[in-house]
């Protein structure tokens, strides 16, 4: 091998992902670095278009939408999940997130609201009152955080 570009003559071209375009971008986030990498694009232009779409300003939630309505829309939009994963998300959304955060307008939702929810759930669990089985467990807590902070 000379190290030159093989293009369409590359013997590994049939392997998944080999020969396609990728992009990598870092987002500022408090604490740890957050890096996103996407690939499988057929052309450089397609990869650049996807990157620009990702960098485009996100429109805020519809005025007046409640956190409960947004969570229900979010749950309905999860199409590529296993059935058991979807059921778990639905149980956490309907058992914890909606009862504690659902009445708050989405634009007004703050980290303090989420902290208060966890404090109330943990306090209720310690007193023998839990809404969704034996939660919070070491496995369930990160799942709820994943829903709240994707």
C-alpha positions in Angstrom: 0.0 0.0 0.0 1.2 3.4 -0.9 -1.1 5.3 1.5 -2.9 7.0 -1.4 -6.6 7.3 -1.7 -8.3 4.2 -3.2 -11.7 5.7 -3.7 -14.1 3.2 -5.3 -11.3 0.6 -5.5 -11.1 0.2 -1.7 -11.5 -3.4 -0.7 -13.2 -2.5 2.6 -15.8 -0.3 1.0 -18.5 -2.9 1.5 -18.1 -2.8 5.3 -20.9 -0.8 7.0 -19.9 2.8 7.6 -16.6 2.5 5.6 -16.5 5.1 2.8 -19.2 7.3 4.2 -19.0 10.8 5.6 -19.0 11.6 9.3 -18.9 14.7 11.4 -18.0 15.4 15.0 -18.9 18.4 17.0 -18.4 19.5 20.7 -21.1 21.4 22.6 -20.4 23.5 25.7 -21.8 22.0 28.8 -21.2 22.6 32.5 -18.9 19.9 33.8 -18.0 17.3 31.3 -17.3 17.8 27.6 -20.3 16.8 25.4 -19.3 15.5 21.9 -21.6 14.3 19.2 -20.5 12.2 16.3 -22.8 11.2 13.4 -22.0 9.3 10.2 -23.2 7.2 7.4 -23.7 10.1 5.0 -23.3 9.4 1.3 -21.6 12.7 0.5 -19.7 15.5 2.1 -22.6 17.9 1.3 -25.1 15.6 3.2 -22.9 15.5 6.2 -22.4 19.3 6.2 -26.2 19.8 5.8 -26.8 17.6 8.8 -24.2 19.4 10.9 -25.7 22.8 9.9 -29.2 21.5 10.9 -27.8 20.5 14.2 -26.2 23.9 14.8 -29.3 25.8 13.8 -31.1 27.6 16.6 -33.7 25.5 18.3 -37.1 27.0 18.4 -38.5 27.1 21.9 -41.5 25.2 23.1 -44.9 26.4 22.0 -46.1 29.2 24.2 -48.3 27.9 27.0 -47.5 24.2 26.6 -47.3 22.4 29.9 -44.5 20.1 30.8 -47.0 17.3 30.9 -48.1 17.9 27.3 -44.5 18.1 26.2 -43.6 14.9 28.0 -46.5 13.1 26.3 -45.4 14.4 22.9 -41.9 13.3 23.7 -43.0 9.9 24.7 -45.1 9.5 21.5 -42.2 10.5 19.4 -39.9 7.7 20.7 -40.4 5.3 17.7 -37.1 3.3 17.5 -37.1 1.9 21.1 -37.7 -1.6 22.2 -41.1 -2.2 23.7 -39.7 -2.8 27.1 -37.7 0.5 27.0 -40.8 2.4 25.9 -42.9 0.9 28.7 -40.2 1.9 31.2 -40.1 5.5 29.9 -43.9 5.6 30.0 -44.0 4.4 33.6 -41.5 7.0 34.7 -43.2 9.8 32.7 -46.7 8.9 34.0 -45.7 7.8 37.5 -43.3 10.5 38.4 -42.6 13.3 36.0 -46.2 14.2 35.1 -47.5 14.2 38.7 -44.6 16.3 40.0 -43.8 18.5 37.0 -46.7 18.3 34.6 -48.6 21.4 35.8 -45.5 23.7 35.3 -45.4 25.5 32.0 -42.5 24.1 30.0 -40.9 27.5 29.6 -40.9 28.0 33.4 -39.5 24.6 34.3 -36.3 25.1 36.2 -33.6 22.8 37.7 -35.0 23.6 41.2 -38.3 22.0 40.1 -36.6 18.8 39.1 -34.6 18.7 42.4 -37.8 19.2 44.4 -39.4 16.3 42.5 -36.5 14.0 43.4 -36.5 15.2 47.0 -40.3 14.5 47.2 -40.1 11.1 45.6 -37.1 10.0 47.8 -38.9 11.4 50.9 -42.1 9.5 49.9 -40.1 6.3 49.3 -38.4 6.6 52.6 -41.8 6.9 54.3 -43.1 3.9 52.4 -45.1 5.8 49.7 -43.8 5.2 46.2 -45.7 5.8 43.0 -44.0 3.3 40.6 -43.0 0.1 42.4 -39.9 0.3 44.5 -38.4 3.4 42.8 -36.0 5.2 43.3 -33.5 2.4 42.8 -29.9 2.8 41.7 -31.0 1.7 38.2 -34.1 3.9 37.8 -32.7 7.2 38.9 -30.4 7.6 35.9 -33.3 6.6 33.6 -35.4 9.4 35.0 -32.4 11.8 34.6 -32.0 10.7 31.0 -35.6 11.6 30.3 -35.3 15.0 32.0 -31.9 15.9 30.6 -31.4 14.2 27.2 
